[in-house]
Amino acid sequence: MEQNKEWFEHWFDSRFYPLLYDHRDTDEAALFVRQLAQRLEMEEGSKVADIACGEGRFAAQINALGHKVIGIDLSERSISRAKLLEQNDLHFYVHNMRFPFYINYFDYAFNFFTSFGYFETARDNRMAAHAFAACLKDGGTLVIDYLNSHYIQQRLVAHERIEKGGILFDINRYVSNRKIVKDISIVDEQGQPHHFQERVSAFNLQDFIQLFEHEGLRITQLFGDYQLNPFQVEDSPRLIMVFRKDSVL
């Protein structure tokens, strides 16, 4: 069974993943969420899904703004950490985002920090898109925060070596079959080797529009960074898309 796990199940449940990414800025996340909520004109008490919520840092920020938040993630390790943040109107569950969770329930759904595009097949991507759409009420809003694949590919750092807490990360990056790949070789504190990989689809804006239009979601706003500046394909590090679920007549 362990060998049949997908790359993200191995990597996100490992103890090395949060260590490698421990530089993520909580203050930046808080500012981004506040600005985004203002731009979306979210009404207090909105029902919100944080899809692929990780350890819950974004979900907690949204909840602090007065919203009812449910976070889901496939990683049991991440959800166990997220549950330490639970309180009234903030809850977390282990769940595969390819399958519907709640139906026609949420006013908003958020998918932060390139937490889409993990899958190897178009079918899995369509399943995830369908589940995202299904969880929203008619007229609901979906926000996807993805990397700008063009920007990343133009600036790809082929090799990097990082040491953190006595652990050595040897990282190689490349593009293969429209996947941005990160090979991560690790030597732990005891000198034992480990290997993980990240594989993220090099989706562009049109890929997302086509995928989500099929699910009744149309794009309404577009941003290129966490300061919510306009998206520019050459210069924007992020591709932050706001979709609205069309009402059924």
Long-range contacts (C-beta under 8 A, 24 or more apart in sequence): 6-118, 6-119, 6-120, 7-118, 7-196, 7-197, 7-198, 7-199, 8-74, 8-118, 8-198, 9-74, 9-75, 10-196, 11-184, 11-196, 11-197, 11-198, 12-54, 12-73, 12-74, 12-75, 12-77, 12-78, 13-75, 13-76, 13-77, 13-78, 14-77, 14-194, 14-196, 15-77, 16-167, 16-169, 16-184, 16-186, 16-188, 16-194, 16-196, 17-196, 18-55, 19-164, 19-165, 19-167, 20-162, 20-164, 20-169, 20-184, 22-164, 24-57, 24-113, 26-57, 28-226, 29-57, 29-58, 29-61, 30-61, 31-226, 32-226, 32-227, 32-228, 33-58, 33-61, 33-62, 33-65, 34-61, 34-65, 35-227, 35-228, 36-143, 36-228, 37-62, 37-65, 37-67, 39-221, 39-228, 40-108, 40-141, 40-143, 40-242, 42-67, 42-107, 42-108, 43-107, 46-107, 46-108, 47-105, 47-106, 47-107, 47-108, 48-106, 48-107, 48-108, 48-109, 48-110, 49-101, 49-102, 49-106, 49-108, 49-109, 49-110, 49-135, 50-109, 50-110, 50-112, 51-97, 51-109, 51-110, 51-111, 51-115, 51-132, 51-135, 52-97, 52-111, 52-112, 52-115, 52-116, 53-78, 53-82, 53-92, 54-78, 54-82, 54-113, 54-115, 55-81, 55-82, 56-81, 56-82, 56-85, 56-90, 56-92, 58-110, 58-112, 58-113, 59-85, 59-90, 59-92, 60-85, 60-90, 62-110, 63-87, 63-89, 63-90, 67-108, 70-101, 70-102, 70-106, 72-97, 72-101, 97-128, 97-131, 97-132, 98-124, 98-127, 98-128, 98-131, 99-127, 99-131, 100-130, 100-131, 100-134, 100-135, 101-131, 101-135, 102-135, 103-134, 103-135, 104-134, 104-135, 104-136, 104-137, 104-138, 105-135, 105-136, 105-137, 106-135, 106-136, 106-137, 106-140, 107-136, 107-137, 107-140, 107-141, 108-136, 108-140, 108-141, 108-142, 108-143, 109-135, 109-136, 109-140, 109-141, 109-142, 109-143, 110-142, 110-143, 110-145, 111-142, 111-143, 111-144, 111-145, 112-145, 113-145, 114-145, 114-146, 114-147, 114-200, 116-144, 116-146, 116-203, 117-146, 117-200, 117-201, 117-203, 118-199, 118-200, 118-201, 119-201, 120-199, 125-201, 125-211, 126-211, 126-214, 129-211, 129-212, 129-214, 129-215, 130-215, 132-212, 132-215, 132-217, 133-212, 133-215, 133-216, 133-217, 133-245, 136-245, 137-245, 138-245, 138-246, 138-247, 138-248, 139-244, 139-245, 139-246, 139-247, 140-244, 140-245, 141-242, 141-243, 141-244, 141-245, 142-212, 142-217, 142-242, 142-243, 142-244, 142-245, 143-240, 143-241, 143-242, 143-243, 144-208, 144-239, 144-240, 144-241, 144-243, 145-238, 145-239, 145-240, 146-203, 146-208, 146-238, 146-239, 146-240, 146-241, 147-180, 147-200, 147-237, 147-238, 147-239, 148-224, 148-231, 148-233, 148-236, 148-237, 148-238, 148-239, 149-180, 149-202, 149-203, 149-204, 149-239, 150-204, 150-233, 150-234, 151-233, 151-234, 151-235, 151-236, 151-237, 152-180, 152-202, 152-237, 153-180, 153-202, 154-234, 156-180, 165-189, 175-202, 178-202, 204-233, 204-239, 205-231, 205-233, 205-239, 205-241, 208-239, 208-241, 212-243, 216-245, 216-246, 217-243, 217-244, 217-245, 217-246, 218-243, 218-244, 218-246, 219-243, 220-244
